[in-house]
Amino acid sequence: MEYNINPKEYYPPMHSAEHLLNGTMDKMFGCGRAFSAHIEKKKSKCDYHFNRNLTDDEIKAIEEKINSLIQQNLPITEEFMNRDEAAKYFNLARLPEEAGDILRIIKIGDYDKCLCSGPHVKSTREIGAFKIVSTSYENGVLRVRFKINENKNENS
């Protein structure tokens, strides 16, 4: 599948993978969503407030969970909510004022839900295989670098 997007916009499969990573990190470790992310087609990274690096077993568990969600072919849908209503469910602290009064929520099945203005695939199966490339920890920040492999027959 080819995507024609503005260069400043995220690549839909990778951006959707980021949502799965954020949901998984929060569910497994209670660390919240990434406070900083850099999403590219080839490799991406997310930074989390954390107190250590991940173990090899934790990295494996995250990859297994995300790849399981991808294989479940969960629908990725959008809904809209006014700002006041959204404030009851989401942290709006980082939301720019120019986002307006009607906000877009991206849902991945029943697994993840968050505010987002970026492009996404229609279902998790379109993401491809998820792999954590590396992690590092410094000064209270855990950085997780990851990639997706859209050709599921490759192992790299």
Contacts in CASP RR format, 6 or more apart in sequence:
PFRMAT RR
TARGET T0000
AUTHOR 0000-0000-0000
METHOD contacts of the structure
MODEL  1
MEYNINPKEYYPPMHSAEHLLNGTMDKMFGCGRAFSAHIEKKKSKCDYHF
NRNLTDDEIKAIEEKINSLIQQNLPITEEFMNRDEAAKYFNLARLPEEAG
DILRIIKIGDYDKCLCSGPHVKSTREIGAFKIVSTSYENGVLRVRFKINE
NKNENS
1 121 0 8 1.000
1 126 0 8 1.000
3 11 0 8 1.000
3 12 0 8 1.000
3 13 0 8 1.000
3 119 0 8 1.000
5 11 0 8 1.000
5 12 0 8 1.000
5 119 0 8 1.000
9 118 0 8 1.000
9 119 0 8 1.000
10 18 0 8 1.000
10 39 0 8 1.000
10 118 0 8 1.000
10 119 0 8 1.000
11 39 0 8 1.000
11 40 0 8 1.000
11 41 0 8 1.000
12 119 0 8 1.000
12 120 0 8 1.000
12 121 0 8 1.000
12 126 0 8 1.000
13 121 0 8 1.000
13 126 0 8 1.000
13 127 0 8 1.000
13 128 0 8 1.000
13 148 0 8 1.000
13 150 0 8 1.000
14 39 0 8 1.000
14 40 0 8 1.000
14 41 0 8 1.000
14 44 0 8 1.000
14 148 0 8 1.000
15 39 0 8 1.000
15 118 0 8 1.000
15 119 0 8 1.000
15 120 0 8 1.000
16 76 0 8 1.000
16 108 0 8 1.000
16 120 0 8 1.000
16 121 0 8 1.000
16 124 0 8 1.000
16 126 0 8 1.000
16 127 0 8 1.000
17 44 0 8 1.000
17 66 0 8 1.000
17 127 0 8 1.000
17 130 0 8 1.000
17 146 0 8 1.000
17 148 0 8 1.000
18 34 0 8 1.000
18 37 0 8 1.000
18 39 0 8 1.000
18 44 0 8 1.000
18 46 0 8 1.000
19 106 0 8 1.000
19 108 0 8 1.000
19 112 0 8 1.000
19 114 0 8 1.000
19 116 0 8 1.000
19 120 0 8 1.000
20 66 0 8 1.000
20 69 0 8 1.000
20 70 0 8 1.000
20 108 0 8 1.000
20 111 0 8 1.000
20 112 0 8 1.000
20 124 0 8 1.000
20 127 0 8 1.000
20 130 0 8 1.000
21 34 0 8 1.000
21 46 0 8 1.000
21 62 0 8 1.000
21 66 0 8 1.000
21 130 0 8 1.000
21 144 0 8 1.000
21 146 0 8 1.000
22 32 0 8 1.000
22 33 0 8 1.000
22 34 0 8 1.000
22 46 0 8 1.000
22 112 0 8 1.000
22 114 0 8 1.000
23 33 0 8 1.000
23 111 0 8 1.000
23 112 0 8 1.000
24 62 0 8 1.000
24 65 0 8 1.000
24 66 0 8 1.000
24 69 0 8 1.000
25 31 0 8 1.000
25 32 0 8 1.000
25 33 0 8 1.000
25 34 0 8 1.000
25 46 0 8 1.000
25 48 0 8 1.000
25 62 0 8 1.000
25 144 0 8 1.000
26 32 0 8 1.000
26 33 0 8 1.000
28 58 0 8 1.000
28 61 0 8 1.000
28 62 0 8 1.000
28 65 0 8 1.000
29 48 0 8 1.000
29 50 0 8 1.000
31 48 0 8 1.000
31 49 0 8 1.000
31 50 0 8 1.000
31 142 0 8 1.000
32 48 0 8 1.000
32 49 0 8 1.000
33 114 0 8 1.000
34 46 0 8 1.000
34 47 0 8 1.000
34 48 0 8 1.000
35 47 0 8 1.000
35 48 0 8 1.000
35 49 0 8 1.000
36 46 0 8 1.000
36 47 0 8 1.000
37 44 0 8 1.000
37 45 0 8 1.000
37 46 0 8 1.000
37 47 0 8 1.000
38 44 0 8 1.000
38 45 0 8 1.000
42 147 0 8 1.000
43 133 0 8 1.000
43 145 0 8 1.000
43 146 0 8 1.000
43 147 0 8 1.000
44 145 0 8 1.000
44 146 0 8 1.000
44 147 0 8 1.000
45 143 0 8 1.000
45 144 0 8 1.000
45 145 0 8 1.000
45 146 0 8 1.000
46 143 0 8 1.000
46 144 0 8 1.000
46 146 0 8 1.000
47 141 0 8 1.000
47 142 0 8 1.000
47 143 0 8 1.000
47 144 0 8 1.000
48 141 0 8 1.000
48 142 0 8 1.000
48 144 0 8 1.000
49 140 0 8 1.000
49 141 0 8 1.000
49 142 0 8 1.000
50 137 0 8 1.000
50 140 0 8 1.000
50 141 0 8 1.000
50 142 0 8 1.000
51 140 0 8 1.000
52 137 0 8 1.000
52 142 0 8 1.000
53 135 0 8 1.000
53 136 0 8 1.000
53 137 0 8 1.000
53 142 0 8 1.000
54 62 0 8 1.000
54 135 0 8 1.000
54 142 0 8 1.000
54 144 0 8 1.000
59 132 0 8 1.000
59 135 0 8 1.000
62 132 0 8 1.000
63 130 0 8 1.000
63 131 0 8 1.000
63 132 0 8 1.000
66 130 0 8 1.000
67 129 0 8 1.000
67 130 0 8 1.000
69 108 0 8 1.000
69 111 0 8 1.000
69 124 0 8 1.000
70 124 0 8 1.000
70 125 0 8 1.000
70 127 0 8 1.000
70 128 0 8 1.000
70 129 0 8 1.000
70 130 0 8 1.000
71 124 0 8 1.000
71 125 0 8 1.000
72 124 0 8 1.000
73 123 0 8 1.000
73 124 0 8 1.000
73 125 0 8 1.000
74 108 0 8 1.000
74 109 0 8 1.000
74 111 0 8 1.000
74 123 0 8 1.000
74 124 0 8 1.000
75 107 0 8 1.000
75 108 0 8 1.000
75 109 0 8 1.000
75 122 0 8 1.000
75 123 0 8 1.000
76 106 0 8 1.000
76 107 0 8 1.000
76 108 0 8 1.000
76 109 0 8 1.000
76 120 0 8 1.000
76 121 0 8 1.000
76 122 0 8 1.000
76 123 0 8 1.000
76 124 0 8 1.000
77 106 0 8 1.000
77 107 0 8 1.000
77 109 0 8 1.000
78 104 0 8 1.000
78 105 0 8 1.000
78 106 0 8 1.000
78 107 0 8 1.000
78 120 0 8 1.000
79 104 0 8 1.000
79 105 0 8 1.000
79 107 0 8 1.000
80 102 0 8 1.000
80 103 0 8 1.000
80 104 0 8 1.000
80 105 0 8 1.000
81 89 0 8 1.000
81 102 0 8 1.000
81 103 0 8 1.000
81 105 0 8 1.000
82 101 0 8 1.000
82 102 0 8 1.000
82 103 0 8 1.000
83 92 0 8 1.000
83 99 0 8 1.000
83 100 0 8 1.000
83 101 0 8 1.000
83 102 0 8 1.000
83 103 0 8 1.000
86 92 0 8 1.000
86 103 0 8 1.000
86 105 0 8 1.000
86 115 0 8 1.000
89 113 0 8 1.000
90 103 0 8 1.000
90 105 0 8 1.000
90 114 0 8 1.000
90 115 0 8 1.000
92 115 0 8 1.000
95 103 0 8 1.000
95 115 0 8 1.000
99 117 0 8 1.000
103 115 0 8 1.000
104 115 0 8 1.000
104 116 0 8 1.000
104 117 0 8 1.000
105 113 0 8 1.000
105 114 0 8 1.000
105 115 0 8 1.000
105 116 0 8 1.000
106 112 0 8 1.000
106 113 0 8 1.000
106 114 0 8 1.000
106 115 0 8 1.000
106 116 0 8 1.000
106 118 0 8 1.000
106 120 0 8 1.000
107 113 0 8 1.000
108 124 0 8 1.000
121 127 0 8 1.000
127 148 0 8 1.000
127 150 0 8 1.000
128 148 0 8 1.000
128 149 0 8 1.000
128 150 0 8 1.000
128 152 0 8 1.000
129 148 0 8 1.000
129 149 0 8 1.000
129 152 0 8 1.000
130 146 0 8 1.000
130 148 0 8 1.000
131 146 0 8 1.000
131 147 0 8 1.000
131 148 0 8 1.000
131 149 0 8 1.000
132 144 0 8 1.000
132 145 0 8 1.000
132 146 0 8 1.000
133 145 0 8 1.000
133 146 0 8 1.000
133 147 0 8 1.000
134 145 0 8 1.000
135 142 0 8 1.000
135 143 0 8 1.000
135 144 0 8 1.000
135 145 0 8 1.000
136 142 0 8 1.000
136 143 0 8 1.000
137 143 0 8 1.000
149 156 0 8 1.000
END
